[in-house]
Amino acid sequence: MAQFFEQISDRHRAFIEAQQIFFVATGTGGGRINLSPKGMDALRVLAPNRVAWLNLTGSGNESAAHVRIEPRMTIMLCAFDGAPMILRLFGRARAIHRDDDDWSGMSAHFPPQPGARQIFDVAIDSVQTSCGFGVPLFDYAGDRDTLRAWAEQKGEDGIRRYWAEKNVRSIDGLATGIVATDD
């Protein structure tokens, strides 16, 4: 049975910190809904009503575009081993880009990652847990090194060029705020 909580408890925090993958959902009123899997040690609980996650360069930049218009964000984690549970964090997010004043302070919460492009600072307004009985069991084999190797090969200048070519607009044509030339 689903239960709602006003904040992240110590038990919730322990569960979050034990997971290797999380999912992020965002959307706007008229566009596509985006749902993305995330990993690579990129989620931090900063306070009982605040989390942050590090967003690495990818083929799209939907979450950044969406939160500029509609800051609602849902983060979901589920147990793939051990006791079953699904945990959802409902909140309002803001994107912090690499050129923003807040970047250095927020990035200190994460290990350095080549290709890091945004940090999402999420104010949590409710937490939901549910049974997770239907989630299958999986064994964690490790993080893929492909994205890290790709970003290292591109280098900082190459990553910024990639952002200008591929990450300025969402698939629905919405501005992402990633580069100064973006509107």
N, C-alpha and C positions, 0 to 999 in steps of 0.2 A: 504494500500500500504506500502511495506517495505521501511524503511529509514535507512541509515547508518550514523554513527557518529564516529568521531575520538577518542572520550573519553566519559566517564560516566558523564553526566550532573547532576545537582542538582535534576532535575525531575526524572532521571533514578535512582539515588541513593535512593530517597524516595520510589520509586516503589520497588527496590530490598529489602530495609529494611522492607517493609510491607509484604513481601511474607513469607509463612511458609515452602515452599518446593522449591527446585531447582534441576535441573538435570545436570549431568556432563557427557560429551562424550569425549572419547579418543580412539586412535587406532594406529596401526602400519601398515606398508605397506602390510604385508602378513598375519596378524592374524585377530582375531575377533575384531570387534568394541565393545567397552563397553559403555553402557549407564546406569547410576545409579541415582536413586532418593536420595536426601539428605535433611535432615531437622535438627531439634534439635538446632536451633540458631547457625548454623555452617558456615555462610558466612559473610564476612566483606569487605566493600569497604574501602581500605586504601588510595587511591588517585584516581584522575580521570582516570588513566590508570593502576590501580593495585587493585586486589582483593586477598583475601586469604580465603581458606575454610579448616575447621578442618575435618579430615577423621577419623572416628571411626572404631574400629576393626569389621570386617565382615568376611564372609565365603570366600571371594576372595579379591584380592588386585590388581586388573587390572590397575587402574589408575596409581599407582606407577610404575608398570612394563612398561607401555606404555610410560610415559614421560621420562623414562631413554633412550629410543630409539628415540622417536618422541615426542617432548614436546608440540605439538599442543593440545589445549584443548578448548572445547566449553562448556559454562555454559548457560543453558536456564532457564528462569523463565517465568511463565505465570500467569495471574490473574484468580483466581477461584471465585472471588467475585468482586463487584464494576465494574468499567469501564474495558472493555476487552483490553488486551495487551499481547503480547509476546515480551520478551526481550532476546536477545542472546549476550553473551560476547565471543568474539573470541580472543584467546591469546596463549601465550607460558608459560608453567608451569614448576615449579621445585618442587620436593617433599622434604620436610624438615622432617627428622625422629627424633624421641624422643632423640636419642643419638647425634644429630648434634648440633653444636655450636649455630646455629640460633634458636633452639627450644624455649628456655626460652623467648626470646624477642617476637617471633611470637605468642607463646601460650598465652601471656598476653592479646591478643586481644579477647580471647574467655573465656566463663565460664569454670571452670574445669569440665572435663568429664572423667569418668573411661573408660579405653579402647581406649583413644585417641592414634592414631598410627602415623599419618602424618599430616602435614599442607601443603597444596598446595599453593604456592605463584605464582600468575598468572599475567604476564605482558599483559595487554589488548591492542591489536592493532586495534580493531574495535568493535563497538557496533551496533547492528541492532534491530530495533523495527518493529513489524508487528501487524496487527489488532487484532488477537486473537478472532475474531467473532465466530469461531467454537469450542472454548474451553468451556466446560460446567461449570455451576455454582456449587460450592461445599461449604459446611460449614466446617470450621476448628473446630474439636472437641478436639484437644490437641495432644501433642506428646505421643507416646507409651513409656512406661517405661521398656519394655522388654529388650532392649539392655543394658541400664544402669544397671538394676538389674543383668543381666548375667555377665557383666564386674565386678561389685562389688563382686559377689559371687566367681568369678575366682581369684580375687586379682591380684596385679602387677606381681608376679611370674607366676601365671597361665596364664595371658594374654601373657606374653613373651614366654611361652612354646607353647601356641596356635599359635602365630606368626610363631615360628620355624616349627611347624607341618603343618600349613595351609596357611600361608601368604608369604612364601619365593619365591614362583613361581606363575606366572599367569596360567590361564587355558591353555594357549598356550606354557607353559614351560619357560617363560621369567623371569629373575631375577627381584625382586622387590626392592632390596636394604634395606629391613627392618632389617636384623640382620647382625652382623659382619661376620658370616660364609657364607653369600651370595656372589656370584661372580659378 
